[in-house]
């Protein structure tokens, strides 16, 4: 799979102790990569620890805000691939800690780019930002990669700034470099092992585990919901294609098909189909601003990468809730349950003829 690009290759992965980072680390290991992780310590509860990943990879504690530490780590790893996922990823926290958010998301990205400049060897680098990097007009419109960047809140604008930094570094320093630089924009990811505060699926699971009604802040807000394996397959395929084609060294959206753009309440009701319970409307007209409508166009990824989603909305939510339920019943089986879901996703992609899933 993924054109065999990752077998016996070194993948430097920032943010490997986070939710998406842990899923990506597990998948890279399955593909035969040697993973060098660089991240802050895992915060409990932690998918990274649930999956027992530490002894299976190079586990380095570091902060992307520390440029010297980033440079030393990348220089030591001599990576074939870089996946930069480390971020302050919560909108509501960005209101509380705006300077930390900009330092991590914008300057942290610049630090990784700077560390790649002297590498002097072929390297495919995928920088992960967010779907919230666009100037969101909250209209019935799917944002494409050429649309204006912006962001109402510190989180969104810090990621838009990161995209500008990535583009500037690519044009200024990587035109003739053996390293190729791309960015990936995805968001509203669901999947087992996300324990972050102020995210709807973890909020659902915590309430259901306590036997309480699910508190729903923004029932009518619409998002492009996707299982975590969807954008990760895009990152991995983009990385593989960067080793073969220079024209993909650009920005890509990775999102679901249009039918998965659903209001929050649809997601909650889908959760309750698998794990019965109740929900309660906690809308607050005085709450901090969060966008009500957001959609992505994935036409470019379909056209240039032949990438597309494999699971629909119902499958994404179903696999997510079953992960939490099964792991609650058998905590020691978290790694096996995760691997099983990766394998099921690969099989579905293969059955749909998606190129990255083709076996060698």
BELJORA-V903935 format. One record per residue. RES is the residue in one letter. D_LAST is the distance of its C-alpha to the last C-alpha in Angstrom with 2 decimals. Layout:
res = (RES	RES)
d_last = (D_LAST	D_LAST)
//
This chain:
res = (X	X	X	X	X	X	X	X	X	X	X	X	X	X	X	X	X	X	X	X	X	X	X	X	X	X	X	X	X	X	X	X	X	X	X	X	X	X	X	X	X	X	X	X	X	X	X	X	X	X	X	X	X	X	X	X	X	X	X	X	X	X	X	X	X	X	X	X	X	X	X	X	X	X	X	X	X	X	X	X	X	X	X	X	X	X	X	X	X	X	X	X	X	X	X	X	X	X	X	X	X	X	X	X	X	X	X	X	X	X	X	X	X	X	X	X	X	X	X	X	X	X	X	X	X	X	X	X	X	X	X	X	X	X	X	X	X	X	X	X	X	X	X	X	X	X	X	X	X	X	X	X	X	X	X	X	X	X	X	X	X	X	X	X	X	X	X	X	X	X	X	X	X	X	X	X	X	X	X	X	X	X	X	X	X	X	X	X	X	X	X	X	X	X	X	X	X	X	X	X	X	X	X	X	X	X	X	X	X	X	X	X	X	X	X	X	X	X	X	X	X	X	X	X	X	X	X	X	X	X	X	X	X	X	X	X	X	X	X	X	X	X	X	X	X	X	X	X	X	X	X	X	X	X	X	X	X	X	X	X	X	X	X	X	X	X	X	X	X	X	X	X	X	X	X	X	X	X	X	X	X	X	X	X	X	X	X	X	X	X	X	X	X	X	X	X	X	X	X	X	X	X	X	X	X	X	X	X	X	X	X	X	X	X	X	X	X	X	X	X	X	X	X	X	X	X	X	X	X	X	X	X	X	X	X	X	X	X	X	X	X	X	X	X	X	X	X	X	X	X	X	X	X	X	X	X	X	X	X	X)
d_last = (6.54	8.94	6.86	6.92	10.56	12.47	11.76	15.20	16.56	19.96	20.40	24.10	24.84	28.37	29.66	27.44	30.36	30.64	29.29	26.36	25.81	25.56	22.96	20.89	21.48	20.36	17.04	16.49	17.38	14.92	12.13	13.72	16.02	19.61	21.69	25.16	27.15	30.37	32.54	35.90	36.49	35.18	37.79	38.48	37.37	33.98	30.46	29.47	31.91	31.17	27.55	28.80	26.64	29.18	28.58	24.78	24.88	27.34	29.91	32.30	35.14	36.00	37.26	35.79	39.43	39.99	38.80	39.55	37.49	34.50	34.87	35.18	32.15	29.80	31.41	30.89	27.27	26.19	23.23	20.09	20.08	23.13	23.43	27.13	28.05	31.42	34.15	37.32	35.78	38.78	41.03	44.09	43.85	43.74	47.24	48.42	46.77	46.23	46.49	43.93	41.61	42.03	41.85	38.57	36.78	38.14	39.19	36.37	33.92	36.07	36.04	32.25	32.24	35.09	33.32	30.37	32.78	33.45	29.93	29.57	25.85	22.73	22.19	20.72	23.27	23.33	26.86	27.33	30.62	31.62	32.44	36.05	36.15	37.49	41.20	41.28	43.95	43.23	43.15	41.11	38.65	34.96	34.68	32.46	31.41	34.40	36.97	39.55	38.78	41.39	41.95	45.03	44.59	43.86	40.31	39.31	41.15	39.76	36.23	37.45	38.99	35.73	34.04	36.91	36.52	32.79	33.60	36.50	34.65	31.78	34.39	36.75	34.69	31.01	31.45	30.95	29.31	25.91	25.40	24.32	25.83	25.06	26.68	25.61	28.28	27.99	30.46	31.98	29.09	29.61	27.99	29.04	30.64	32.34	35.92	37.25	40.80	41.63	38.32	38.67	36.10	37.26	40.80	40.15	38.77	41.58	44.19	42.80	42.62	46.29	47.28	48.37	48.01	45.17	46.75	45.44	46.54	45.25	44.74	44.62	42.30	39.18	35.76	32.14	30.92	27.23	25.43	24.40	20.68	20.99	22.07	19.92	16.75	18.53	19.35	15.87	14.50	17.67	17.25	13.82	15.42	18.50	16.85	16.29	19.24	22.77	23.92	22.25	24.46	26.73	27.45	25.48	26.63	24.40	26.38	26.64	27.69	31.45	32.36	31.41	34.17	36.65	39.81	39.86	41.93	39.23	36.85	39.63	40.35	36.70	36.74	39.92	38.39	36.30	38.83	42.33	44.90	46.96	46.76	49.55	49.95	50.52	50.71	52.87	54.26	54.95	51.47	49.53	47.84	44.35	42.89	43.37	40.80	37.47	34.63	31.63	30.20	26.40	26.63	25.50	22.23	21.60	22.57	21.01	17.89	17.39	17.68	19.86	21.02	19.68	22.85	26.37	29.52	30.45	27.08	27.09	30.59	30.15	27.23	29.23	32.44	30.95	29.42	32.94	34.63	32.41	32.53	36.30	36.58	34.34	34.16	32.56	29.53	28.60	25.46	24.28	25.22	23.33	20.12	20.64	21.07	17.90	16.00	18.14	17.48	13.67	14.33	16.83	14.75	12.09	15.20	16.56	13.72	13.62	11.03	10.31	9.35	6.52	3.79	0.00)
//
